[in-house]
Amino acid sequence: MRVSGSDPRGANESGPESEVWRRLLLGTDPSVVGLRRRHRRIPSAPRCKMCAAPFGPPGGLVLRYFGHARWAKNPKYCEGCFRTLQANHGGAEIECSLLFADVRGSTSLAEGMRPTAFRALMGRFYDEAFAALIDMNAIVDKFVGDEVIGIFIPAYTGREHARHAIDSARRLLEVTGHGAATGPWLPIGVGVNSGVAFVGSVGFGPDTELTAMGDAVNVTARLAAAAGAGEILVTAEAATSAGRTADSVHRSLQLRGKSGPTDVVVLTLDEPLRGPR
């Protein structure tokens, strides 16, 4: 494939694999963006976490004949995407946005429920979160215990990855019932951040995963941990990029492991959307 476009942040990277990843993540290969867009229009869940190809019927029954069947060694990916991850091991540093959503008080919830009931509750959360993130053009990185992680890259969002991440955070609050009069069926807090992260393929064999790494990821995780139920904590950089700073509540946090305070904007479902749409 022809390499087009470049990112000066990755000038220290070299090799054909990094160039493949740069095209994939920045969307300089139109076929990548078009493929995911087409797949999202075809029912139904679950889907490949990379290209959004449906695995369930009816769409999955057709796409399996075009190389998009669920990969047996790692069922979160289709066969085509997993082969791409393995063949092009590595990644690239890009500007992107990250989202972490964390269940508040999961230990107390589990203590007061039978294990099977708690598993069903978390299963519902995973299903709702996956659908909400995919609908907002996120790559669903992983589910870790009571937490979900989403990556928003330019290939799928253009330059508005911060806006997509914030909109996705609001959608997560909605689908978990935070806007309902009866209260949420599962309390969550969300962190959103924008910055440079390494996005690419890590691990080997069937453990290969598409993920993001770096300080931007760690900050997002800390924000989610600090957010109260129904809160979205957004770094000033992400909020400014999305045009969501005016008339919002601001807070200065001393996040664990960070040398200085982090300025954040606090969003909830009660606050009307502002900024470019």
N, C-alpha and C positions, 0 to 999 in steps of 0.2 A: 504493500500500500504506500501511496505517496505521503510523505510527511509534510504537513502544512501547519503554520502557526508555531509559536514558541512562547515560553514563559521564562523571563530572565531570572526568576527565583531558582529555577532548576538548572542554571548554567553549569553547575559543577557535576551534573549527571551526564552520563554518556552511554552509548550502546543502543542497539535496535530495540531492546525491550523497553527502555525508558521512553523512547520516542513513540512506541505503540501505546504505552500508558498515557502519555501526554495527549495524544489524539483522542483516546478514549475518554479521558477525564474532562478535557476542555471542550469536547464536542466539535473538533475541527474536521472530523470525518462525519459528514451528514448522515451516512448510513446507520451509524450507531444511534443517533438521536431518533431517526425515523423508525428504526426497529422497535425501540422501547415504546414509542408513541403508538405504533400499530398494535403492539401486544396488549397495552393497557385498555384498548377498546374491545378486546376479545374476552368473554367470560371463560373461566371463572377462577377464584382462589382455590387453593394456594398458588403462589406464583414464584418464579425464579427471582431471587433477591437482586440479581444484576440486570437482566433484560426484561423482567416482568412478564415473561411468557407464562400463560396459565397452565397449571398441571391438572386442574379439575375439569370435569366435563361441563359443557361440550367442547370448549376451545382446545383443551389439552389433548383430547382424543385425536384432533387433526394435527396439531403442531408437533406431536411426537414423531410424525413421519417426515418432518423437516428438520430433525436434529435437535428438537427442544423438549425431549422427554426428560423426566426427572432423572438426574444422575444418581446411579445406584450407590456410589461410594460417598456422596455428599448430597442428600436429597433437598438441600436448600437451593441448589443450582440446577439449571438444565444442562444437558450434556455438552452443548456448544459452548456455553459460558465457562463451564468448569475446565474444559480443555484449553480455553483461552487463558484462564488463570494459571494453569500448570505450565503451559508453553511459554508464557511471558512473565516469568516470576520476577517480581520487583514492583515498581510503582514510580510515582513522581510527587514532588512537592507542589501543591496548588493552593490557591485561595479558595476556601470553601466555607460552608457553615455546618455546624454540628448541633444535634439535639439529643439531650438525655431526658427521659421521663422516668421518675422514680416513685414507686408506691409509698405513701406515707403510712407508717405504723403497721407494716406487714407482719412483724413479729407478733404484735398484739392481736391482729386479725387471725393469724394462724392458731394462736393459743386458744381462741374462743370458737374454733370451728373444727369439725372432723377433717382429717387430711384429704379425703376425697372431695369434700365440699370446697376446701381451699384450693385444691388443684383445679376444680371446675371454674372457680372465680378467676384465678390467674390465667387459665386457658381462654376465658372470655376476654380478658384484658389483652392478651397477646393477639388474638384474632382482630379485635377492634383497632388496636394500635397499628398492626401491620397494614390493615386496609386504609387507615387514615394517613399513614406515612406514604404509602404507595400512591394514593390519590393526589398527594402534594408533590410528587416527583422525587421523593427521597429514595435513597438506597437504605434498606433496613440492615444495619450492620449486624446486630445480634440482640438476643434477649438474654440477660444475665440475672438470674434470680427474679427480683421484683423490678427490674429496670429494662427499658428498651432504648436502643441507640439508633439514631438516624443520621445519614450523611447526605448533604445537599451539594452536588457538584455542578459546575458550569455547563457540562454536557447536557444535563436534564433541566436546568433552571435558567440558563443564561447568566447574566450578571446579577439577577435578582435572587440569588440563593438565600440571602438573609431573610428576605420577605417570605419566601416559601417556608423557611424553617419556622418563622414566627406564626404564619398562618397554620402550619401543621401543629404547632404547640396549642394554639387555640382550638383546633379541631380535636385534639386529644382530650382537652378539658371537656369539650361538648359531648363526645361519645362516652365519656366516663360519668356523665351526669352532673357536672359541676354547675351547669346553668339551670338545673331542674329545681322546682320548689321543694321537693322532698330531699334534696341533697344528693351528692354523688354516690353511686353504688360502689365506687372504689376511689379513695382520695389519692391524688397524685400531685407532685410538684415537677416543674419542668425547667430545664436550663437550656439556653440558646446562646451560641457564641459563633463568631466569624473570625477567621484567621488562616494562616498558612499551616497546613498539615500534610504529612506524608500519607497518600492514599494509594493503596495497591494490594498486591497479593502477598500474604504472609503464611508461613507454615508449609508443610510438604505433604505429598500424597493426599489421602482422603481428608487430612486436616487443613488443607489449603483454604484460606478465607480471604475475602475482600474486606478490608478494614481501613481505619484511619488511625494514625499515631502522631504524637507530638504534644507540645504544651497546650495548644488550642483544644485538644481533646480532653486533657486533664482538667483544664479550667471549666469546660462544660460539665464534666462530671461533678466537680465541686459545687457548681451553681445549682444543679439538680438536687444535690444533697442539702443545700441551704434553703431551697424554696419550700414555702409552706404549702399546705393543701390548697389547690386552686390557684397557685401563683405560677407565673412564668418570669424567671429572672433572665434578662437579656443583657449581655455586655453592651457598653456604650458604643463600641465599634459596630456590632451587629445592628443595634437600634438605629444608629445614624445611617447606616447603609440602607436600611429598610424605610427610613423616613418616619420613625416612630418615637422620637424623643420629645416633641412638643407636648406640654401639659401632662406628661406622664410622671408618675412617682419615681423618684431617684433614690438610690441607696448605695452606700459605700460599704463593701464587705471585705473582711480580712479572711481570705480563703486559705484553707490549710495547705501549707507547702509553698505559698506565694510570699515573696519578700515584701510586697507592698499591697495597699488596698486595691480592690477592683470596683470600679464604678459600674453600677447596673441600673437598668430601667425595670420597674416592676409592672407587669401587665396582668390583668385578670379579665374574665369574660364580662365583667361589669363595665369595663372601659371600652368605649366605641373605637372602632378601627380608625386610624389616622394615617396620613401619608399616602404616597402614590399607590394606586390599585391597578 
